[in-house]
Amino acid sequence: MQKLNTKLPDSPGVYIFRGSRRAVLYIGKATSLKSRVASYFRRDLIATRGPLLVAMVEVATSVDFVETDSVLEALILEAHLIKKHQPPYNTKEKDNKSFNYVVITKEEFPRVITMRGRELESGTNEVKYSFGPFPQGSVLREALSLVRKIFPFRDKCKPGAGKPCFNAQLGICPGVCAGTMSRAEYGKTIQRIKLFFEGKKQTLLVSIERDMNKAAKELKFEEAARLKKTLFALTHIQDIALLKENFHEKLAKQGTELFRIEAYDSAHISGTSTVGVMVVLENGEAKKSDYRKFKIKTSTNDDNASLREMLERRFAHTEWPMPKLIVVDGGKAQVNTARKSLAEWGLGIPIVGVVKDEFHRPREILYGKRSDLKNLGSRSVLGVSERAILLANSEAHRFSIAYHRTVRSKTMKRPTKKQA
């Protein structure tokens, strides 16, 4: 097996294996181009990736790459390039009819939805544009939720219904249901989504900036401000939930046991319907069977009190596997609260806090005492492992919000007593 002479960056992107006459053999995405491509030249490739890719590497003569600003863009660009080039070693991605595609429909106010490959091949007339394939359905759903925060789109609601749908109230539907956006304005949004899924981010940025400047000159300041926010969102994509490292191979090579991370978060509205959750990552991957929900019994909006209650109830379950690391949402106060709670149980598990900025984006990882660094070692402090911490925190936040909505909706539906 030859080692291809290519220097790659430690950043997200798409890599392209090429053969003779620059023929495209295989296309893949990576959180880190450097580490991902290097994995193809390990001696255990046949065991970890299979004989098909071993054969591909044997005939490859070069590796090209396209660096992206985010994992989300790498995911979308990979699907676009696979569809365009039809690489022979991406056979599964090309032929498997169960894979997902993003579809823009043929309607006055087009919907943005997902379809299986078999549905597209059935010749449905409602499809105007399709993008894919996307082999991992859960990753695609997360990606679409990120895209929708940047470009709110319609998926289910009825245009002209006269009132905003639930998604419009959340700000992820532009309000075509309530008539707050015209067909022409919505058409621009659809065109921007199309460009994004075609991997034409730079073209998209130029177009939005041009429209923003035009709106400002015409004194349409609200529209200019909205476009400015869109520009910012595109250039600061927060896709932590898409970060997923292949820790299994690394730890197996080191002969290390499973590395379990538990992350905690709580949610409430003004101290009501307060809930908390615990999520688990083992070797960098979510273990959803171990997720736990807590209805907080303390009637308060004190996040530290909620965290203390969760930890007390969790460590009462001595039959549950013990974590190697605990991640809490917050700074020094939350880290200290967790440390005190664990000390009461005689536990010295390292604790980190994820500090957020005013937009709820991770700003820093707070490790507390320096001894925590020594306890964790390189697996959870240096380099890529910090991404696992952010992934755990992001997943805990997502899970807590979802659980809170469920509890709150049940509370709102509960019938009240008739007044005398």
N, C-alpha and C positions, 0 to 999 in steps of 0.2 A: 504494500500500500504506500503510495507516494504522499509526501507532505507538500501540499501546495503552498507556494511562496506568496502568501497574501497577509498583509497587516490589517487587522480589523479593529475598530474602536470598541470600547466597553460601553456600548449604548444600544438602544433599541433600533431595529431595522429589519430589512429583508435581505436574505442572501440567495445567490443564484449560482448553482454549480453548472459549469459549461463543459462540453466535450470538444471533439474535433470540429473545426470550422465554426467555433463559437456557438454550437448548438446548445440550446437550453435543455439541461437534463433534469434539474430538480430545483424547486423554489420553496423556501421556508422562511418563517418569521422568528425573531429572537428578541428576548428582553436585553440580552447582552450578545452582540454579534461575535465578539471575541471568544467568549466561553462556549457559545453554541457551536460555532464552526469547528473549534478545537475538539469538541466531543466526537466529531466524525473520524478523527484520526487516532482514537484510542484503540488499544488491542482488543478490548471487549465489545467492539461495535456490533459484531454479529449477535451477541447475547442481548445487548440493550436495544438495538434498532432493527435487527433482522438481516437476512441475506440479501434482500433486494437493494438496500441502501449500501451494503458492502460492495455489491457489484457496481453501483453507481459511482462510488468513490474511486474504484479501480480504474474506471474509464474517464473520469473527470480530468481536465487539464488546467482549469482555472476556476476561481471563485470571484464573482462580482458581488457588490453589496450596495444597498441604498439605505443610508442612515435616515432615521425619522426622529421627530421630536418627541414621540410618545409611543407607547406600546399599542394604543388604539390605532394610530396611523399605520403601524407595522402590520397589524391584523388585517386592516382594510386593503392595504397595498398588496399584501400576499395574495388575497383572494382575487384581486383585480388582475394581477400578473399571471396567476395560474389559469384564469379564464382566457386571457389573451394569448399565452404561449402554449398551453396544453402540454406541459412537460411530461415525457414518458414515464418518469419515476414518481410522478404525482398521480398515478393511475387511480388510487383509491379516492383522492379528492375529486378527480375528474368524473369518475363513473358511478360512484355510490349515490343512488337516487334518494337516499334517506337524509342526505346532508341539507343544510339550511341555506336559503338565499334571502337577501333583502330585496323586496319588490316595491316599486312605485306604480300605483294603479292608474288606469286610464279613466279618470273621472274629472269633473269640473273642479273639484277640490280633492286632488289625489290623496290616497292613504299611503302610509309607509308601513308595511307589514312584513312578516316572514312567511316563506313557503318552503315546502320540501321539494327536492329535485324532481320527484315523481309527479308532483302537481304541475310544475312548469312544463314537463314533457307531455302532459296530457293535452296541451294546447289551449289553456284557458285564455279567454279574450280580454281579461281585465288587466293584464300586465303590460305596462308601457316600458319600464326599465327593470332590469334585474342585476344584482351584484352578488358574487359568490363564486365558488362554494365556501361555506364556513363549516368545517367539520364538527366544531364543539358548540352545541346549542346554548349551553349556559354562558359561555364566553360571549357569544353573539348577543344574547339578551342584555348582558351587562354593557356591551359596547353600544347597543342601540339606546340604552338609557342615558349614556353619556352624550351621544349625538343629540338626543332629544332635548337635553338641557341647553345645548348650544343653539339648535334649530328646532324649536317646538313644531311638531307636526300632528296631523290628524291620523288616527288609526281606527276608531270605532264610531265616534259621534256623528250625528246627522247635521249637515250644514243647514243653516237657517232655522234651527229648531226654536230659536227665540230666547234661549237661556244657556248659560255656559255649562258645559259638562264638568264632571269631577276633575278630569285632567287639566281643563282650562283653569279651574280654580287653583290647581297646583302649579300652573305656569308652564306646563309641558305640552299643552295644546294651544294653538294661536288664537282660538276663539272663533273659528269659522262657524261653529254651532250657534254662537250668540250674534253673529253678523258683525263682529268687531274687526274683521280683516277681509279685504276685498279679494276677488279672484286673482287680480293682477299682482297684489302684494304677496299672496300665498304662493303664486307661481314663481316668484323670486326665491322664496324659501326652498321650494322643491328643486329649483335649479342649483341652489347652493348645496343641498344635500347630495344631488347627483354628482357635482364636481368633487365633493369630499369623498364619496365612495369610489370615484374614479382615480383617487390618489392625486388630485390636482389642487393641493392645498395652496400653493403659491399663487396660482391663478385666482383662487377663491379669495385670498387675502387682498390681492390687488383690486378685485372687483368690489369687495365690501368697503375698502378704504376710499375708493372712488365715489361710491354711493354716499358714504358718510360725509365727505367733503362737499358733495353736491347739496346734500340736505342742509348742511351748515350755512352754505352760501344763500340758500333759499329761505333761511331763517326757520327751518323745520327742526328746532332744537331737540324735541323729544325723539324724533326719528334718528337724528345724529347721535344722541346719547345711547339709544338702543343699539345702533350699529357699532358704536365704540365698545360697548360691553361684549358684543359678539366677537369683535376682533380680539379683545383681551382673552375671552374664553378659548378661542382657537389657538392662541399662542401660549396659553397656560393650561393645557389639558391635564386634568387630574384623573389619572387612570390607575390608581393604586390597586383597585380591585382586580385589574387584569394582570397584575404582576404575579407570576407563578414560577417558582424556580424548581428545577429538577434536583431536589435534595436526595432522592433515593439513591442515585448512582454515586454521588459524592460520599454519602455516609456508608454505603455498602463497601465502597473502596477502602474506607478508613476502618471498617469493622466496628462501627458505632451503633449503639442501640437507638431506638426511635427517640427523636427529640420533640417533645410535646410542649406546645405553647398554648396557654389559656389566656384569652382576652375578655375583659369585662366592660360593659357599658350600660347606662340606664337612660330612660326617657320618661318625660312627663310634660304636662301643661299646667303651669302654675301650681305644681304640687299635687295635681289630681291624676288618677289612673297611672300612678308611678309603677314602672316595670323595670326589670333588669335582665341581662342575659349573660351567658358565658358561651363563647365559641372556642373551638379547638382546632389547632393546626398540628399535624404530625409530619415532620420532615418537609415542611413548607406547603402541605396540601390540607385543605379543609376536611375535617372528619365530622360530618354533619350528624352522624349517629350519636355523637357525644355532646352536641349542643344542648344547653339547658336554659329554661325560662324561669324567672322569679317574679311573682307578684309581690312588690315591696309592701311590707306590712306597716312600716313606719310612715305615718301620714305627714310627710314633710317634703319640701322641695330641695332638701340638703343632699347634694350629690355624694358627699363624703359619707353621710349616714347610710345612703342606699348602697354604696360600695362596701361598707363595713358589714351590712346585713347580708349581702350576697356572699361575701367571703366566709362569713361565719356559717351560713347554711351549706355552702359548697364543701367546706372542710369537715363538716359533720359527717359527710359521706366518705368514710375512710376506705370504702370498697372501690372508689373511683381511682383510676391511675393518677399518680402525682405528676404535676407539670415540672419541667425543667426551667420554665420562665413564665412570668405573669406580666401581661400588658394591661395597663389601665389607661383610660381616656382622661387626660389632664396633666397637670404639672406637679410641682413639689408637694402641694397639699394632698393630692390623691395618692402619690407615691408613699408619702409618710403614713397616710391612713392605712394603706394596704400593708405596709411593713409592720405597723403596730398590731394589726389584726393577725398576721401570720406569726408574730412573736408570741402572742397569747397561746398559739397552738404548738409552739416550740419548733416552728419551721423557718428555715433560712433560705427559702426560694428567692432567687433574684427577681427584682421588680423593675420594670421600666414604665415611664409615662410618655404618651404621645401628646405633645403640646400643639394646639391648633391656633391659627390666626383668626382674624375677625370674619373671614369667609369660610371658616371651618375646614381649612386646608392644613395638613400637617406642616408645622414649622420646624420642630426639632424633636429629637428623642432624648428624654431625660433619664439618665441612668442612676441618679442618686449617688450613693456612696461609691467610691472608687473600687471597693472590694467586689462590687457587682460585676465590674469589668473582668476581674480576675476569675470569678466563678464561672462566667459565661464562656470565656475564651474566644477563639477566633470564629467559632461557628455562629455566634449570635451577636457579635459586635462589629466585626470587620466586614466591609464590602457588601456583598449581595444579601447577607443575612438580615441587614437592617430592612430590606424590602419585605422580608417575612414578618417583621414586627409591624410594619405599616399595613401589610395585607391583613394581619390578624385584627388590628385596630379598625380598619375599614369594614371588615366583615362583621365585627361586633356592633358597629354603629348601624349598619344596614339591618341586621337582625333585630336590634332593639327598636328601631323605628317601625319595622314591620309588625312586631309584636304589640307595640303601643297602639298602633292604628287598629289592630284587631280588638284589643281590650276596650279602647275608647268607643269603637262602633257598637260593641255589645252594650256598653253602658248607656249610650245615647238611645238605643232601641228599647231599653228596659221601660215598661209601662209605669206611669206614675199613679199614685193613689188619687181617687176622685176627691175633689174638694167638697167639704160639707156645705 
